[in-house]
Amino acid sequence: MKRILFITLLTVWAGGAGAQLVTTAVLNSSEARGSVNNISFEFNLGEMATTTIGSGLILTQGLLQPMSLASNGPLPVIGLEFNAKRTSRQHVQLDWKTIQEIGNKGFLIERKKENESGFAAIRFVNSRAMNGNSDLPLQYAATDTNTYSDKTYYRLKQEDIDGRFAYSTVRLVQGEASAMALKAWPIPAPREFWVSLESSTRDELLIYDALGKAVRQMALMPGQAVKIAGLPAGTYTLVLRANRDITQRVIVQ
């Protein structure tokens, strides 16, 4: 039998126009964990509300509003939902939306690759709300050029007009290893041969003779075949400058 645990968070309403206030205890509860009646649970600020109870009786519960304000006050952005997904080897699509905005300046997109020590700012997106205020849901989208083949982390730094800020949840995007190949034909080559690069990015071709001396270099565009002629008979090694582990051996007769 599935058992479902509901976590209720209290919000306090006070003062004119019903400005929403959030207590420090709630704001500091990011990634909180606990258990009730032998059911373990955890929740993270910024995640969509979900409930998953499996055979291990584990509950994952999220909150819609990611906030880390130092003091109580009206929430500048309500209902922030942020997602990131890779759409190609070169691009990552970033999408987010808000339910309501009050005094919102905009969003700074931050990124951290697996081999980097911290987040770096890559782009600022201004609020779509008139003067930073909107009672209607707003949609945002941005594209990041990212060819990194390992994990990349993204987050939004929401900035208020008055200088305060808050972070969204962190989203993970997996990289895709670039499929790259260097082809040469015919082999052996009767005086001249063709070379092509199967890749999504350009590179530079270096040709070395049997003594390891560079005798030719040229740019290679993805999918473009280039004819190599005028080389004396002998054995040559083709190397890509930016990807030196990809090589091809050619014999010219």
N, C-alpha and C positions, 0 to 999 in steps of 0.2 A: 504494500500500500504506500502511495506517495504521501509525504507529509509536507505541507507548505507553511513556511514561516513568513509572516508579514512584518516588515520593519516600518514603524511609523515615526516620521520626523516632524516635530512641531515647529511651526513658524509663528512668529509673534507679529501682530498687526497693531500699529499705534499711530496716532496723530493724523492730521488732515490727509484726505485723498487716499488713505489706506496704504501708505508706503510700506513695502515689505521689509522686515528686519530679520536678520539671521544671527543666531548667537555664536560666540566664539567656539563653543564646544562643537557645534555642527561643522564650522569651517575647518576645524583642526582634525576632523574625523576621517580624512582621506586614508584609504587603504586600511580601515579598521577591521578587526577580526574578533570573533567571539563564538559562544555556543549557548544554545538554549535547549534543554531537554535532550542532550546528547546529539543535537544537530549543529554542525559547524556552519558558520556563515562568514562572509566577508563582503565588503562593498567599497567601491572607489568613486570619488567625486568625478563628475563629468561623463560617466558611462550612462547609456540608456538603461532604464529600469528593466531588469530581467530576473527570472527565477528559474533555477535549474536544480532539481532534486533527483539524484541518481541513486544507485544502490548504496553508495557511501554516504547518503544523506547530506550532501554538500550544497549549500545555497550560495549563489552569487547574486548580490543585489546592488544595483547602481543608483546614482542620483542624477537628475537632469542638470543641476546647476553646479558648475565648477567654480568655487570662489575661495579666495585666500586673503580677504581683506583684514587689515589689522584692527579695525573697529567696526562696530555695527553701523549700518546705514542702508539706504535704498540700493537694491541690486542694480548695477548698471546694465547688465545683460541677463535676461531670464531665458532659460531653456536652450542654452548653447549645446548644439550637437555637432561634433567634428569627426570627419572620416577622411582617410587617405588610402589610395589604392594605386598600384602600378598598372598603367595602361599599355606600356611598351618598354623596350629596353632603355629608352631614352627619357621617358616621361612618367611622372607620378601626378595623379589627379587628386586635388585637395578640395573637399566640399564641406561647408558648414552652414548652419542656419540658426536663427534666433527667433524666439517667440515675442520678446519685447526688449527694447533698448531705451535706456535713460542716461543721457549725458555720455554716450559712447563715442570715443574718438575713432577707434578702429581696431584692427588686428595685425599684430606682427607675426608673420610665419617664421618659426624657428625649426632648425633641422640639426640632427646629430647622426653622423655615420658611425658604424660599429667601431672604426679605428680612431675616432675622435674623442677627446676628453670631455667636451661639453657642447651645449647647443649654440648655434650661430644663427644670427638673423639673416634671412634671405630676401624678405619682401614685406612691405607694409601695405595693407589693404584698408582704405578708408571706410568708415561706416556708411552704409547706404541710407541711413535714417536722416531726415531733415534736422540739422543742428544736433545730430546724435540722439534724437528722440523718436521713437516709433512704438505704436501699440499694435502693429501688425507684424506677422512673421516675415522675416527677410532671408533671402537665400544668397550665398556667396560661393564663388568657385575660383580656383587658381591652379595653374600647372607649373610644376617644378621640373626642370631639366636635371635628371639624375641617372647616370649610367653606372653607379656603384653596384658591384655584384654581390655585396653582403647586405646585412640588415641596416636599415635607415629608420630613425625615429623622428617623428614630426609632432609639433605642438603649436598652439596659438597663444600668444600673449595679448590678452584683451586689455586695451588701454583706455582709461577714462579721459574726458576733457580736462578734469581737474588734476590729472597726474597719477591717480591710483591705477592699479593694474591687477589682473588675475590671470592664471594659467588654465588652459583647457586640459583635458585628458591627453595623454601621450599615445600616439598611434604608431604602430610598427608596420613597415613595408619591406618585404623581401626583395632582394635584387635578383636579376637574371643574368647568368653568365653569358657574355657575348659569344655568339657562334661566329668563329672567324677561321678562315682557311685561305692558304696561299696556293694557287695552282699554276703550274707551268707545263706547257706542251708544245710540240712533241718531245719526248725524251727517249733516246738521245736526239739532239736537235741538229738538223743539217744546216749549219751556219746561222740560222735565226730561229727564235722561238717566241711564244706568246706567254704573257703572265696576266693573271686576274686575281683580284682580291674579293673574297666573299666575306663581307662584313657590313656593319651598319655605319661605320665611321671610316674616314680616310686615313691613310698611313703613308709612310715613305719607304720605298724599296731600296735596299742596299745590296750590291752585287760584289762578292769577294772572289778573287781567283784562288788557285790552289795554295798559294803562299800566304793567304790571309790579307792581301792588299785589296782595298776598296777600289774597284775599277769603274763603277757606274752607280749613280743614285738618281731617283726620280720619284715623283708623287704618284700614288695609286689611289684612285677613287673607287668606292664600292661598286662592284659589278662591271667595271670598265676593263676591257682587255687591252693590254699594251704590248706592242711588238718590240722585241729586243734583237737588235742586229749589230753587226760590226765587231763582234767579239772574236778573238783568235780561238782556234781549237783548244779545248782543254776542259777541265772540270771547275764548275763554279757553284758557289753557295749563295742562295737568295735569302735575305734576312729582312724582317720588318723592323723599322727603327723603334716604334713605340711598343712592339710586342716581339722582343728578340727571341722568345722561345718558339716562335713559329718560323720555320726555315724550310727550304726546298733545295735539293741538289739537282744540278743540271749539267749534262755532258754535251758540249758543242763539238761536232765532228768537222 
